[in-house]
């Protein structure tokens, strides 16, 4: 097992290195052929011989450069800086997770990675030259890199899957049916294959014996704690890979702090995990960035408002009561994407797949998240934050809490425009899974985590799974039995 895992890791690192090296090679070509000559030349002029005087006269424009001369180490540092930027931003966006993410997801990550790295690099040229630098060569390089990235993502994934076939897994489940978790694993048949399942009711000794079979790992799904603890220890002691679906308490403990005040480890769970100085910085950034984005997106919001009004003459904005911190109610604002009588029966329901209530223009603005832009004003006045659990409707929260009282834990912090559950989940993620994702954010909060979620959010705008609606027979994201 250890040799196999080492081989997988080495393979991923080598394939990732090849991809980054190819992108850096394209940049090196552009650097030496276009941008270094611009920064190196001090002046360049076009001269022509005057037939009457016999002297050369200037007929072209003066070209002012910076007169910079790079040694070999200067060129190496420039290319190395580009390579390091690719590595750092790739780690944030998951652009090197070959075999872990689907090839399309890897490629989508690469789009944002290359855009950010090239943006920072071009900004560097502007700072060095202190005047305009032609951006067209950089855009041409970006398109070439995208073609390379697309081919690299699919070729490396095919190569990885040929070397490392899907893991054969044993599923151990408890009281509840395993259909839901099986369907989740079935979405990644390129990575996992559940070859057998066994219920804990068949006896713990029989489960232990089955775990020693010809499997690459064991999935522990909804197994009662008195059996799960022993099962984890049993597999861990025999170097068996374990996939554990965490319960709420597991997520809370994962975000705890470890104290060393005695000669035994103590885990501390605070009543409020976000510190006062973090709240101050978070609120300051919310005000600053929301003001900036309101100014930048105002033309887009104006167009969306006009088209929405012209479509059916109904209201432009859709206001709905939602809950933020401590279940305080406020009215969230969105551009209306549904027909005016979408909830004429008075029943609160989430959008379903192929929902007939959504207007044609509404489908577009929902897919692009343009309908969410008015929430910048909710952020500015303090009802919401940029990052946090998405605000739910009070009546939907009440429905969830009938079977899951812990759902109220999401309201320990201010609601957000985007959040951990939006980046790592989907629109139709079940309430229980959504709660675990949001608690992961709350209990592991840091400004860096906010930044990471903000950087990852643009990726979900072009990811189809992120906007997938609930089933037609559902009202909320809770699965019907």
Secondary structure, 3 states (H helix, E strand, C coil): CHHHHHHHHHHHHHHHHHHHHHHHHHHHHHHHHHHHHHHHCCEECCEEECCCCCCEEECCCCEECCCCCCCHHHHHHHHHHHHHHHHHHHHHHCCCCECCECHHHHHHHHHHHHHHHHHHHHHHHHHHHCCCCCCHHHHHHHHHHHHHHHHHHHHHHHHHHHHCCCEEEEEEECCCCCHHHHHHHHCCCCCEEEEEEEEHHHCHHHHHHHHCCCCCEEEEECCCHHHHHHHHHHHHHCCCCEEECCCHHHHHHHCCEEECCCCCCEEECCCCCCCHHHHHHHHHHHHHHHHHHHHHHHHHHHHHHHHHHHHHCCCCEEEEEEECHHHCEEEEEEECCECCCCCCCCCCCCCECCCCCECHHHHHHHHCCHHHCCHHHHHHHCCCEEECCCCCCHHHHHHHHHHCHHHHHHHHCCCEEECHHHHHCCCCCCHHHHHHHHHHHHHCCCHHHHHHHHHHHHHHCCCHHHHCCECCCCCCCCCCC
